[in-house]
């Protein structure tokens, strides 16, 4: 089977599993019921029918009030203002590290991470303020958008060049969820497998005196990602007395493994195999729930790279040793939207519940050669991501359908789209 045929295998597997999932009943629990809500106007929850104490700043500044119909108290306005301030401080600190304190500019400097994560926090906070003022900050959604259990994704190859071929990428994605008892957290196993849908060809850019430009490089790629996300929910509020109620938090531990196998042929030369592996064994993070419908997530950890290659025309690889690479980091800001919250005009109940999510993110890694460059700053920052996902669950159904479109900015602009199914969480039988 050729390399291109292997890239089409995820589509066949996805169609087969989706057909089995819809035909065979799943003996797992349904989605978690909606959380109980009570009307709370003060800084602490109050018994039903009794109005809690109002915060001292509420009569003058509504942004400092607790979110209505949410218990315990949550104040999205001050939480977003704090995140925006932290983003500004991160930008100032990164400038000091890169230009005042540092004696060199390299990809490994922590200031480059602070630039990307701080900018993402600031932009996300501003978008969150706009979304909160326009669509409201709550209440929390019973079935908000998360990564699909099983999906198929296509990614474009970016700008095309005359006489060159840049194929897109097809990947099968999976991410089953295992909730922990008593809502203490969850374990999510995630990954993807796929590759390019053809052979990439690069030509000689120099002017030619006749005919087509000669091909200088042919390349195929196979990709594999596999990781585990351990999620532990912290008690809220952490400080029982004097808490500002700025939103709940989660601690996360996400070891990850990313693998690329490439077949290269330079001009008329022989085929050479190259393997690149990125190990992220100690990636830790935190998720901050700034409100029922907005979240900020940050990951940071060491990175180790392994590069192996074969001789021209050979199949045996010379295995490389793990090498310490620049720090790895991710920053994401998510905003939820309830698309089916309003009743129908004829008063009849809706047949399905539809929710959406806007996600913007920054990934401090150039493992696939993608990065955001501006002016003289080239090769320091990773790519920027934006994603719009929609989930539709028929009333009473344990299975939901999810679709998403996205874009990546880095060495050009590429687009992606994926479709998938959301199966019930895998729960332990009592």
Secondary structure by P-SEA (a helix, b strand, c coil): ccaaaaaaaaaaaaaaaaaaaaaccccccccccccccccccccccccccccccccccccccccccccccccccccaaaaaaaaaaaaaaaaaaaaaaacccccccccccaaaaaaaaaaaaaaaaaaaaaaaaaccccccccccccccccbbbbbbbccccccbbbbbbbbbbbbbbbbccccccbbbbbcccccccbbbbbccccccccccccccccccbbbbbbbbbbbbbcccccccccccccbbbbbbbbbbbbbbbbbbbcccccbbbbbbbbbbccccbbbbccccccbbbbbbbbbbbbbbbbccccccccccccccccccbbbbbbbbbbcccccccccccccbbbbbbbbbbccccccccbbbbcccccccbbbbbbbbbbbbbcccccbbbbbbcccccccbbbbbcbbbbbcccccccc
